């Protein structure tokens, strides 16, 4: 089993000076589903441009990449049809075996410098929260091997992920030692001894993980009533059966929020129950 995971961020409702909510997560894919799931996603992309064209939820973020490769026309075709291909990718993926696990955490500060100073700690926290849920999932399904595949980290700094993973693997605890994994040591669950980092632009399933996390970002915005409705919620409904804990325990198992973020917990739990558990 491989967990393809990526991050996102957004501003909550406290008028923070920079994004104060971090998300991290993606899809855990069974080995025999990887190739057919990738092919199905690439078939959709081929209808709108090219099967190996990089995509992500916020497609405009890729403009510079396409321009660097002199692919402006392809970029424009994909940009103009982004709603269609995103919806079709989720519809196509629904036929395959994967499990969605996403964690999110809210900063305790709304000040720019405080959030920046705590960014590494928050990143480690949200990553370990998602990793814990993946470990429990592995304990349930008992795969022979578990590999964690992450998008290339911001500024090329993998240390926040490396330290958390190493601690979970060898000690069964978060890096600061404050929380023990209910699953026990990752080394006892078939996990490889380190996470793997790769470039999302060249990995179809990591691109799908980005789409899932981006859609979940919009779900958080709706839960906090920043939006009345969102396309991200619509496509997540297409694949709601794939959330860990579906159909009745998506919150806490498939979408996890630390208990310390009480307002976010309450909002997300209520919204998920109303919109995804049905």
C-alpha positions as a Markdown table, in Angstrom:
| # | Residue | x | y | z |
|---|---|---|---|---|
| 1 | Unk | 0.0 | 0.0 | 0.0 |
| 2 | Unk | 1.2 | 3.5 | -0.8 |
| 3 | Unk | 0.0 | 6.8 | 0.7 |
| 4 | Unk | 0.3 | 9.6 | -1.8 |
| 5 | Unk | 0.1 | 12.8 | 0.2 |
| 6 | Unk | 0.3 | 16.6 | -0.3 |
| 7 | Unk | -0.4 | 19.8 | 1.6 |
| 8 | Unk | -2.6 | 22.9 | 1.3 |
| 9 | Unk | -3.5 | 25.9 | 3.5 |
| 10 | Unk | -6.2 | 28.5 | 3.9 |
| 11 | Unk | -7.3 | 31.4 | 6.0 |
| 12 | Unk | -9.9 | 30.5 | 8.6 |
| 13 | Unk | -12.4 | 32.9 | 10.1 |
| 14 | Unk | -10.2 | 34.8 | 12.5 |
| 15 | Unk | -8.9 | 37.3 | 10.0 |
| 16 | Unk | -5.4 | 36.0 | 10.3 |
| 17 | Unk | -2.7 | 37.9 | 8.5 |
| 18 | Unk | -1.6 | 34.8 | 6.5 |
| 19 | Unk | -3.2 | 31.4 | 6.1 |
| 20 | Unk | -3.7 | 29.9 | 9.5 |
| 21 | Unk | -5.1 | 26.4 | 8.7 |
| 22 | Unk | -2.8 | 23.7 | 7.3 |
| 23 | Unk | -4.0 | 20.5 | 5.6 |
| 24 | Unk | -2.0 | 17.4 | 4.8 |
| 25 | Unk | -3.2 | 14.1 | 3.4 |
| 26 | Unk | -4.1 | 12.2 | 0.3 |
| 27 | Unk | -4.9 | 8.7 | -0.9 |
| 28 | Unk | -3.8 | 5.3 | 0.3 |
| 29 | Unk | -3.8 | 3.0 | -2.7 |
| 30 | Unk | -3.8 | -0.8 | -2.8 |
| 31 | Unk | -0.9 | -2.2 | -5.1 |
| 32 | Unk | -3.2 | -3.7 | -7.7 |
| 33 | Unk | -5.2 | -0.5 | -8.0 |
| 34 | Unk | -2.3 | 1.9 | -8.7 |
| 35 | Unk | -1.8 | 1.2 | -12.4 |
| 36 | Unk | -5.5 | 1.1 | -13.4 |
| 37 | Unk | -6.3 | 4.2 | -11.3 |
| 38 | Unk | -3.4 | 6.1 | -12.9 |
| 39 | Unk | -4.5 | 5.0 | -16.4 |
| 40 | Unk | -8.1 | 6.1 | -15.7 |
| 41 | Unk | -6.9 | 9.6 | -14.6 |
| 42 | Unk | -4.6 | 9.9 | -17.6 |
| 43 | Unk | -7.4 | 8.9 | -20.0 |
| 44 | Unk | -9.4 | 11.8 | -18.7 |
| 45 | Unk | -6.4 | 14.2 | -19.0 |
| 46 | Unk | -5.9 | 13.0 | -22.6 |
| 47 | Unk | -9.3 | 14.2 | -23.6 |
| 48 | Unk | -8.4 | 17.7 | -22.6 |
| 49 | Unk | -4.8 | 17.9 | -23.6 |
| 50 | Unk | -2.2 | 15.2 | -22.9 |
| 51 | Unk | -2.2 | 12.1 | -20.5 |
| 52 | Unk | 1.0 | 13.2 | -18.8 |
| 53 | Unk | 0.1 | 16.9 | -18.5 |
| 54 | Unk | 0.6 | 18.0 | -14.8 |
| 55 | Unk | -2.6 | 19.0 | -13.0 |
| 56 | Unk | -3.6 | 20.2 | -9.6 |
| 57 | Unk | -6.6 | 21.6 | -7.9 |
| 58 | Unk | -5.4 | 25.2 | -8.2 |
| 59 | Unk | -4.4 | 24.8 | -11.8 |
| 60 | Unk | -3.2 | 28.4 | -12.2 |
| 61 | Unk | -0.3 | 27.6 | -9.9 |
| 62 | Unk | 1.2 | 25.6 | -12.8 |
| 63 | Unk | 1.2 | 28.5 | -15.3 |
| 64 | Unk | 4.9 | 29.2 | -14.9 |
| 65 | Unk | 5.7 | 25.5 | -15.4 |
| 66 | Unk | 3.8 | 25.3 | -18.7 |
| 67 | Unk | 5.3 | 28.6 | -19.9 |
| 68 | Unk | 8.8 | 27.3 | -19.1 |
| 69 | Unk | 8.1 | 24.3 | -21.3 |
| 70 | Unk | 6.6 | 26.4 | -24.1 |
| 71 | Unk | 3.2 | 24.8 | -23.6 |
| 72 | Unk | 1.1 | 27.9 | -23.2 |
| 73 | Unk | -1.6 | 26.5 | -25.6 |
| 74 | Unk | -1.9 | 23.3 | -23.6 |
| 75 | Unk | -2.1 | 25.3 | -20.3 |
| 76 | Unk | -4.9 | 27.4 | -21.7 |
| 77 | Unk | -6.9 | 24.4 | -22.8 |
| 78 | Unk | -6.6 | 22.7 | -19.4 |
| 79 | Unk | -7.2 | 26.0 | -17.5 |
| 80 | Unk | -10.4 | 26.7 | -19.5 |
| 81 | Unk | -11.7 | 23.1 | -19.0 |
| 82 | Unk | -10.5 | 22.7 | -15.4 |
| 83 | Unk | -14.0 | 22.2 | -13.9 |
| 84 | Unk | -14.8 | 19.5 | -16.4 |
| 85 | Unk | -11.6 | 17.4 | -16.1 |
| 86 | Unk | -11.5 | 17.7 | -12.3 |
| 87 | Unk | -15.1 | 16.3 | -12.1 |
| 88 | Unk | -14.4 | 13.6 | -14.6 |
| 89 | Unk | -11.2 | 12.5 | -12.7 |
| 90 | Unk | -13.1 | 12.0 | -9.5 |
| 91 | Unk | -15.9 | 10.2 | -11.3 |
| 92 | Unk | -13.3 | 7.9 | -13.0 |
| 93 | Unk | -11.4 | 7.3 | -9.8 |
| 94 | Unk | -14.5 | 6.2 | -7.9 |
| 95 | Unk | -14.3 | 2.7 | -9.5 |
| 96 | Unk | -10.9 | 1.8 | -7.9 |
| 97 | Unk | -9.6 | 0.8 | -4.5 |
| 98 | Unk | -8.2 | 3.7 | -2.5 |
| 99 | Unk | -8.7 | 5.3 | 0.9 |
| 100 | Unk | -8.8 | 9.1 | 1.6 |
| 101 | Unk | -7.0 | 10.3 | 4.8 |
| 102 | Unk | -6.6 | 14.0 | 5.4 |
| 103 | Unk | -5.6 | 15.9 | 8.5 |
| 104 | Unk | -6.0 | 19.6 | 9.2 |
| 105 | Unk | -4.8 | 21.9 | 12.1 |
| 106 | Unk | -5.4 | 25.5 | 12.9 |
| 107 | Unk | -2.7 | 27.8 | 14.3 |
| 108 | Unk | -3.3 | 29.3 | 17.7 |
| 109 | Unk | -2.1 | 32.7 | 16.5 |
| 110 | Unk | -3.4 | 35.1 | 13.8 |
| 111 | Unk | -0.2 | 37.2 | 13.6 |
| 112 | Unk | 2.0 | 36.8 | 10.5 |
| 113 | Unk | 5.3 | 36.4 | 12.3 |
| 114 | Unk | 3.9 | 34.0 | 15.0 |
| 115 | Unk | 2.4 | 31.8 | 12.3 |
| 116 | Unk | 5.6 | 31.8 | 10.3 |
| 117 | Unk | 7.7 | 31.0 | 13.4 |
| 118 | Unk | 5.4 | 28.0 | 14.2 |
| 119 | Unk | 5.0 | 26.8 | 10.6 |
| 120 | Unk | 7.5 | 24.0 | 10.9 |
| 121 | Unk | 5.9 | 22.8 | 14.2 |
| 122 | Unk | 2.4 | 23.0 | 12.7 |
| 123 | Unk | 3.6 | 21.1 | 9.6 |
| 124 | Unk | 5.1 | 18.4 | 11.7 |
| 125 | Unk | 1.9 | 18.2 | 13.8 |
| 126 | Unk | -0.5 | 17.9 | 10.8 |
| 127 | Unk | 1.7 | 15.4 | 9.1 |
| 128 | Unk | 1.9 | 13.2 | 12.2 |
| 129 | Unk | -1.8 | 13.5 | 12.6 |
| 130 | Unk | -2.4 | 12.1 | 9.1 |
| 131 | Unk | 0.4 | 9.5 | 9.6 |
| 132 | Unk | -1.3 | 8.2 | 12.7 |
| 133 | Unk | -4.5 | 7.6 | 10.8 |
| 134 | Unk | -2.6 | 5.9 | 8.0 |
| 135 | Unk | -0.9 | 3.6 | 10.6 |
| 136 | Unk | -4.3 | 2.7 | 12.1 |
| 137 | Unk | -5.6 | 2.0 | 8.5 |
| 138 | Unk | -2.6 | -0.2 | 7.9 |
| 139 | Unk | -3.3 | -2.0 | 11.2 |
| 140 | Unk | -6.8 | -2.8 | 10.0 |
| 141 | Unk | -6.0 | -3.9 | 6.4 |
| 142 | Unk | -2.6 | -5.4 | 7.1 |
| 143 | Unk | -0.7 | -4.8 | 3.8 |
| 144 | Unk | 2.7 | -6.5 | 3.3 |
| 145 | Unk | 4.4 | -3.1 | 2.9 |
| 146 | Unk | 3.5 | 0.5 | 3.4 |
| 147 | Unk | 5.2 | 3.3 | 1.6 |
| 148 | Unk | 4.7 | 7.0 | 2.2 |
| 149 | Unk | 5.2 | 9.2 | -1.0 |
| 150 | Unk | 5.2 | 12.9 | -0.5 |
| 151 | Unk | 5.4 | 15.8 | -2.8 |
| 152 | Unk | 8.7 | 17.7 | -2.9 |
| 153 | Unk | 8.6 | 19.8 | 0.3 |
| 154 | Unk | 8.6 | 23.6 | 0.5 |
| 155 | Unk | 12.0 | 25.1 | 0.0 |
| 156 | Unk | 13.3 | 21.5 | -0.4 |
| 157 | Unk | 13.4 | 21.1 | 3.4 |
| 158 | Unk | 12.3 | 17.5 | 4.2 |
| 159 | Unk | 13.4 | 17.7 | 7.9 |
| 160 | Unk | 10.0 | 18.2 | 9.5 |
| 161 | Unk | 8.7 | 15.1 | 7.7 |
| 162 | Unk | 11.9 | 13.1 | 8.2 |
| 163 | Unk | 12.0 | 13.6 | 12.0 |
| 164 | Unk | 8.3 | 12.8 | 12.5 |
| 165 | Unk | 8.5 | 9.7 | 10.4 |
| 166 | Unk | 11.7 | 8.5 | 12.0 |
| 167 | Unk | 10.2 | 8.9 | 15.5 |
| 168 | Unk | 7.0 | 7.1 | 14.5 |
| 169 | Unk | 8.9 | 4.3 | 12.8 |
| 170 | Unk | 11.4 | 3.7 | 15.7 |
| 171 | Unk | 9.6 | 4.8 | 18.8 |
| 172 | Unk | 5.8 | 4.9 | 17.9 |
| 173 | Unk | 5.7 | 8.5 | 19.1 |
| 174 | Unk | 5.6 | 12.0 | 17.8 |
| 175 | Unk | 9.0 | 13.6 | 17.4 |
| 176 | Unk | 8.5 | 15.7 | 20.6 |
| 177 | Unk | 7.5 | 12.5 | 22.5 |
| 178 | Unk | 4.2 | 14.0 | 23.6 |
| 179 | Unk | 1.8 | 11.6 | 21.8 |
| 180 | Unk | 2.1 | 7.9 | 21.3 |
| 181 | Unk | 0.7 | 6.2 | 18.2 |
| 182 | Unk | -2.2 | 3.9 | 19.1 |
| 183 | Unk | -1.0 | 1.6 | 16.3 |
| 184 | Unk | 2.4 | 1.2 | 17.9 |
| 185 | Unk | 5.7 | 1.5 | 16.0 |
| 186 | Unk | 5.4 | 1.9 | 12.2 |
| 187 | Unk | 8.3 | -0.6 | 11.9 |
| 188 | Unk | 5.9 | -3.3 | 13.2 |
| 189 | Unk | 3.3 | -2.5 | 10.6 |
| 190 | Unk | 5.3 | -3.1 | 7.4 |
| 191 | Unk | 6.2 | 0.5 | 6.9 |
| 192 | Unk | 9.4 | 1.2 | 5.0 |
| 193 | Unk | 12.0 | 2.9 | 7.1 |
| 194 | Unk | 11.7 | 6.4 | 5.5 |
| 195 | Unk | 9.3 | 8.4 | 3.5 |
| 196 | Unk | 9.9 | 9.0 | -0.2 |
| 197 | Unk | 9.8 | 12.5 | -1.8 |
| 198 | Unk | 9.1 | 13.1 | -5.5 |
| 199 | Unk | 7.9 | 15.8 | -7.9 |
| 200 | Unk | 4.2 | 16.0 | -8.2 |
| 201 | Unk | 4.5 | 17.2 | -11.8 |
| 202 | Unk | 5.6 | 13.7 | -12.8 |
| 203 | Unk | 3.4 | 11.5 | -10.6 |
| 204 | Unk | -0.2 | 11.0 | -11.6 |
| 205 | Unk | -1.4 | 9.6 | -8.2 |
| 206 | Unk | 0.3 | 12.5 | -6.4 |
| 207 | Unk | -1.6 | 14.8 | -8.6 |
| 208 | Unk | -4.8 | 13.1 | -7.6 |
| 209 | Unk | -3.8 | 13.5 | -4.0 |
| 210 | Unk | -3.4 | 17.2 | -4.6 |
| 211 | Unk | -6.9 | 17.3 | -6.1 |
| 212 | Unk | -8.4 | 15.5 | -3.1 |
| 213 | Unk | -6.6 | 17.8 | -0.6 |
| 214 | Unk | -7.6 | 20.9 | -2.6 |
| 215 | Unk | -11.3 | 19.8 | -2.6 |
| 216 | Unk | -11.1 | 19.2 | 1.1 |
| 217 | Unk | -9.7 | 22.7 | 1.5 |
| 218 | Unk | -13.0 | 24.0 | 0.0 |
| 219 | Unk | -14.9 | 21.7 | 2.4 |
| 220 | Unk | -13.2 | 23.4 | 5.3 |
| 221 | Unk | -14.2 | 26.8 | 3.9 |
| 222 | Unk | -17.8 | 25.7 | 3.7 |
| 223 | Unk | -17.7 | 24.2 | 7.2 |
| 224 | Unk | -16.5 | 27.6 | 8.5 |
| 225 | Unk | -19.3 | 29.2 | 6.4 |
| 226 | Unk | -16.8 | 31.2 | 4.3 |
| 227 | Unk | -18.6 | 29.7 | 1.3 |
| 228 | Unk | -22.2 | 28.7 | 0.9 |
| 229 | Unk | -21.3 | 25.8 | -1.4 |
| 230 | Unk | -18.3 | 24.7 | -3.3 |
| 231 | Unk | -17.3 | 22.6 | -6.3 |
| 232 | Unk | -14.8 | 20.8 | -4.0 |
| 233 | Unk | -17.6 | 19.5 | -1.9 |
| 234 | Unk | -19.5 | 18.3 | -5.0 |
| 235 | Unk | -16.5 | 16.1 | -6.2 |
| 236 | Unk | -15.8 | 14.8 | -2.7 |
| 237 | Unk | -19.4 | 13.5 | -2.6 |
| 238 | Unk | -18.5 | 11.5 | -5.8 |
| 239 | Unk | -15.8 | 9.6 | -3.8 |
| 240 | Unk | -17.2 | 9.8 | -0.3 |
| 241 | Unk | -17.3 | 6.0 | 0.1 |
| 242 | Unk | -13.5 | 6.1 | -0.1 |
| 243 | Unk | -12.9 | 8.2 | 3.0 |
| 244 | Unk | -11.6 | 6.1 | 5.9 |
| 245 | Unk | -14.5 | 5.6 | 8.2 |
| 246 | Unk | -17.1 | 5.9 | 5.6 |
| 247 | Unk | -20.0 | 6.0 | 5.6 |
| 248 | Unk | -20.7 | 7.1 | 9.2 |
| 249 | Unk | -17.3 | 7.9 | 10.7 |
| 250 | Unk | -15.5 | 10.0 | 8.1 |
| 251 | Unk | -14.9 | 12.7 | 10.6 |
| 252 | Unk | -12.1 | 11.6 | 12.9 |
| 253 | Unk | -11.0 | 8.8 | 10.7 |
| 254 | Unk | -11.0 | 10.1 | 7.1 |
| 255 | Unk | -10.8 | 13.8 | 8.0 |
| 256 | Unk | -9.0 | 14.5 | 11.2 |
| 257 | Unk | -8.8 | 17.7 | 13.3 |
| 258 | Unk | -6.9 | 17.9 | 16.6 |
| 259 | Unk | -9.2 | 18.2 | 19.6 |
| 260 | Unk | -7.4 | 21.4 | 20.6 |
| 261 | Unk | -8.9 | 23.2 | 17.6 |
| 262 | Unk | -12.4 | 23.1 | 19.2 |
| 263 | Unk | -14.2 | 25.5 | 16.8 |
| 264 | Unk | -12.7 | 23.9 | 13.8 |
| 265 | Unk | -13.6 | 20.4 | 15.1 |
| 266 | Unk | -17.2 | 21.4 | 15.8 |
| 267 | Unk | -17.6 | 23.0 | 12.4 |
| 268 | Unk | -16.0 | 20.3 | 10.3 |
| 269 | Unk | -17.7 | 17.5 | 12.2 |
| 270 | Unk | -21.2 | 19.0 | 11.7 |
| 271 | Unk | -20.5 | 19.8 | 8.0 |
| 272 | Unk | -19.1 | 16.3 | 7.2 |
| 273 | Unk | -22.1 | 14.6 | 9.0 |
| 274 | Unk | -24.5 | 16.7 | 6.9 |
| 275 | Unk | -22.8 | 16.5 | 3.6 |
| 276 | Unk | -20.6 | 13.4 | 3.3 |
| 277 | Unk | -22.1 | 10.8 | 5.7 |
| 278 | Unk | -25.3 | 10.5 | 3.9 |
